[in-house]
Amino acid sequence: MTAHTPLAGLRIVEVSSFVASPLCGLTLSQLGAEVIRVDPIGGSACYKRWPVTSDGESIYWTGLNRGKRSVAVDMRSPEGQQLVQQLVAAPCAGGGILVTNSGGRDWLTHDALRALRPDVITLEVLGGTDGSPAVDYTVNAGLGFPSITGPTDHAGVVNHVLPAWDVVCGLYAALAVAAAVRHRDATGEGTHIRLPLEDVALATAGTLGYLTEVQINGTGRPATGNSVYGTYGTDFTTSDGERFMIVALTPRHFRDLVAVTGTTAAVEALATALDVDFARDTDRFTHRDVLTALFARWFREHTAAEVAEALSKTSVLAERYRTFEEVVKSGELEKNPMFAPLDQPRIGTYLASGHPASFDGHHSTVAPASAVGDDTGSVLRDLLGSSDSDIAKLLDSGIVGGK
């Protein structure tokens, strides 16, 4: 174990699909844990999920499964199910940990695994709070965010593009596993962790006040388009058609925005006429439309380069809207120590991210994703002590696949 691999010595078996559960395994792997992913022979539906290369190889799948060892098992057969159980329960001080979103399998429950290893830790990612099927986009639809997302003159709902609840859930899951390991180290006891995606979304919405304000104030938050709720922030277009997001969270930010746009006299007159104080978040938000109209002229009269240069000399929080292509072509990935070249079989060579947190100045090492079943033989040897002839029999019988 080193300072930048704090979870070295842990072994996690992952039986998962979609985003949240694989992201949990990836996060634990990036922190030093050994993660063994178990898939059906030939791979699940996620194995070819978009985005894909021109040859149909999934960029999505390899991104979420970097650094994991891969075992392919016929999990419909009793022999295959028993084999997965043995992998989870295999002797190892840091083993006995299962991460899965494949609920409803009697042979993979906490009780079934605890019979084989009393200190087992199982984390089960579910959809709905009641265990019903749900994914990020259906959870989001039922929560309320699409109703306040998008342009204010749009009559319908707008889905988010980022699967935010999946991402948050995956990170909550990794934290929950680390907490359960800490508990086991202290007490010797295992833990059954149940983590519904819907509860992750509800907890987040409650923590950030979206649900609380309805309970306390009796009404929900209105749609505000690109305006930041409760303070001042919105987007502006420059003379050459570029767009900037501008945020003034503090009185200093706002003073600098007023100064750089040359609107000091106009804003002071407006404050006097309205009897308000723009040092207050409430007043900046309430009168955002008229403020935006004042500031917009300066943006319309300057190019993006001029705007960026002027704002760089202020405290105003600002960024030009960019595409993914622009981010990649900017060269900033090469300058960021979190990224390192990765030669990913079936995909190609690209800059891949390690864990966002650096430990004593070190980011996690980036390792490629195995193809489904690439590590079947080596995992069976390492965890179960299987011989070459045992592995050959399993391969011949179709209980396992791969190498």
Order of alpha helices (4+ residues) and beta strands (2+ residues): beta-alpha-beta-alpha-beta-alpha-beta-alpha-beta-alpha-alpha-beta-alpha-alpha-beta-beta-alpha-alpha-alpha-alpha-alpha-beta-alpha-alpha-beta-beta-alpha-alpha-beta
